[in-house]
Amino acid sequence: MPRSEQAERGWVFYDGSCGFCSRWLKFWEPILTKHGFAIARLQEPWVVAHFQLPLQVLLFDLRLLMPDGQNFSGADVYLQVARKIWWGWPFYAFFSLPGFNRLIHAGYRWFARNRYHISHACKLP
Protein backbone atom coordinates (compact mmCIF):
# COMPACT_ATOMS: atom_id res chain seq x y z
CA MET A 1 0.00 0.00 0.00
CA PRO A 2 1.40 3.41 -0.85
CA ARG A 3 2.59 4.93 2.42
CA SER A 4 1.83 8.44 1.17
CA GLU A 5 -1.87 7.64 1.07
CA GLN A 6 -2.84 5.83 4.24
CA ALA A 7 -6.58 5.48 4.53
CA GLU A 8 -8.02 5.95 8.00
CA ARG A 9 -11.16 3.88 7.33
CA GLY A 10 -10.12 1.77 4.34
CA TRP A 11 -9.38 1.55 0.66
CA VAL A 12 -12.12 1.30 -1.98
CA PHE A 13 -10.89 -0.44 -5.14
CA TYR A 14 -12.73 -0.25 -8.47
CA ASP A 15 -12.32 -1.45 -12.04
CA GLY A 16 -10.53 1.40 -13.78
CA SER A 17 -11.39 0.01 -17.22
CA CYS A 18 -15.13 0.30 -16.57
CA GLY A 19 -16.46 3.69 -17.69
CA PHE A 20 -19.39 3.59 -15.26
CA CYS A 21 -17.22 2.56 -12.30
CA SER A 22 -14.59 5.21 -13.06
CA ARG A 23 -17.12 7.99 -13.41
CA TRP A 24 -19.08 6.90 -10.32
CA LEU A 25 -15.97 6.69 -8.09
CA LYS A 26 -14.72 10.08 -9.30
CA PHE A 27 -18.12 11.52 -8.32
CA TRP A 28 -17.96 9.96 -4.83
CA GLU A 29 -14.22 10.48 -4.26
CA PRO A 30 -14.55 13.82 -2.37
CA ILE A 31 -17.13 12.31 -0.01
CA LEU A 32 -15.15 9.11 0.51
CA THR A 33 -11.89 10.95 1.21
CA LYS A 34 -13.66 13.36 3.57
CA HIS A 35 -14.80 10.32 5.57
CA GLY A 36 -11.40 8.64 5.69
CA PHE A 37 -11.50 6.35 2.66
CA ALA A 38 -8.98 6.28 -0.16
CA ILE A 39 -9.70 4.95 -3.64
CA ALA A 40 -7.55 3.15 -6.17
CA ARG A 41 -7.95 1.17 -9.36
CA LEU A 42 -7.89 -2.60 -9.05
CA GLN A 43 -5.39 -2.62 -11.94
CA GLU A 44 -2.71 -0.80 -9.91
CA PRO A 45 0.33 -3.11 -9.52
CA TRP A 46 0.41 -2.71 -5.73
CA VAL A 47 -3.29 -3.68 -5.50
CA VAL A 48 -2.80 -6.80 -7.63
CA ALA A 49 0.24 -7.71 -5.51
CA HIS A 50 -1.68 -7.19 -2.26
CA PHE A 51 -4.66 -9.39 -3.17
CA GLN A 52 -2.57 -12.03 -4.95
CA LEU A 53 -5.45 -12.96 -7.24
CA PRO A 54 -5.50 -13.25 -11.01
CA LEU A 55 -6.53 -9.88 -12.46
CA GLN A 56 -9.66 -11.36 -14.06
CA VAL A 57 -10.83 -12.61 -10.64
CA LEU A 58 -9.83 -9.36 -8.93
CA LEU A 59 -11.83 -7.27 -11.42
CA PHE A 60 -15.01 -9.27 -10.84
CA ASP A 61 -16.09 -7.03 -7.94
CA LEU A 62 -15.68 -3.67 -6.28
CA ARG A 63 -13.50 -4.25 -3.20
CA LEU A 64 -12.88 -2.70 0.19
CA LEU A 65 -9.81 -3.25 2.34
CA MET A 66 -10.22 -2.16 5.95
CA PRO A 67 -7.26 -0.92 8.05
CA ASP A 68 -7.38 -4.15 10.11
CA GLY A 69 -6.91 -6.21 6.92
CA GLN A 70 -10.53 -7.31 6.62
CA ASN A 71 -11.78 -7.51 3.00
CA PHE A 72 -15.22 -6.95 1.51
CA SER A 73 -16.38 -7.25 -2.07
CA GLY A 74 -19.45 -6.58 -4.17
CA ALA A 75 -22.55 -5.19 -2.47
CA ASP A 76 -20.86 -5.56 0.92
CA VAL A 77 -18.57 -2.67 -0.04
CA TYR A 78 -21.56 -0.33 -0.31
CA LEU A 79 -22.93 -1.59 3.00
CA GLN A 80 -19.65 -1.23 4.89
CA VAL A 81 -18.93 2.25 3.52
CA ALA A 82 -22.49 3.40 4.28
CA ARG A 83 -22.10 2.04 7.80
CA LYS A 84 -19.09 4.33 8.38
CA ILE A 85 -20.76 7.54 7.13
CA TRP A 86 -23.40 8.91 9.51
CA TRP A 87 -25.94 9.85 6.83
CA GLY A 88 -25.40 6.52 5.03
CA TRP A 89 -26.21 4.47 8.12
CA PRO A 90 -29.98 4.20 7.30
CA PHE A 91 -29.01 2.67 3.91
CA TYR A 92 -26.81 0.17 5.75
CA ALA A 93 -29.52 -0.66 8.28
CA PHE A 94 -32.26 -1.08 5.67
CA PHE A 95 -30.22 -3.22 3.27
CA SER A 96 -28.86 -5.35 6.11
CA LEU A 97 -32.36 -6.71 6.76
CA PRO A 98 -32.73 -10.28 5.44
CA GLY A 99 -34.98 -9.75 2.40
CA PHE A 100 -33.43 -6.43 1.46
CA ASN A 101 -29.92 -7.79 1.90
CA ARG A 102 -30.68 -10.47 -0.68
CA LEU A 103 -32.10 -7.76 -2.95
CA ILE A 104 -29.00 -5.52 -2.85
CA HIS A 105 -26.72 -8.51 -3.48
CA ALA A 106 -28.81 -9.71 -6.44
CA GLY A 107 -28.98 -6.17 -7.86
CA TYR A 108 -25.24 -5.70 -7.48
CA ARG A 109 -24.48 -9.07 -9.08
CA TRP A 110 -26.69 -8.23 -12.10
CA PHE A 111 -25.06 -4.83 -12.47
CA ALA A 112 -21.52 -6.22 -12.12
CA ARG A 113 -22.18 -8.75 -14.88
CA ASN A 114 -23.53 -6.04 -17.19
CA ARG A 115 -21.41 -3.01 -16.29
CA TYR A 116 -19.40 -2.94 -19.52
CA HIS A 117 -22.61 -3.08 -21.56
CA ILE A 118 -24.09 -0.26 -19.49
CA SER A 119 -20.92 1.83 -19.90
CA HIS A 120 -20.99 1.22 -23.63
CA ALA A 121 -24.72 2.03 -23.95
CA CYS A 122 -24.23 5.26 -21.97
CA LYS A 123 -21.16 6.04 -24.13
CA LEU A 124 -18.92 6.37 -21.09
CA PRO A 125 -15.19 6.19 -21.87
ABEGO torsion letter per residue (X at the ends): XBAABBBAAEBBBBBAABAAAAAAAAAAAAAAAAAGBBBBBAABAAAAAAAGBBAAAAAABBBBBBAAGBBBBEAAAAAAAAAABAAAAAAAAAAABAAAAAAAAAAAAAAAAAAAAAAAAAGBX
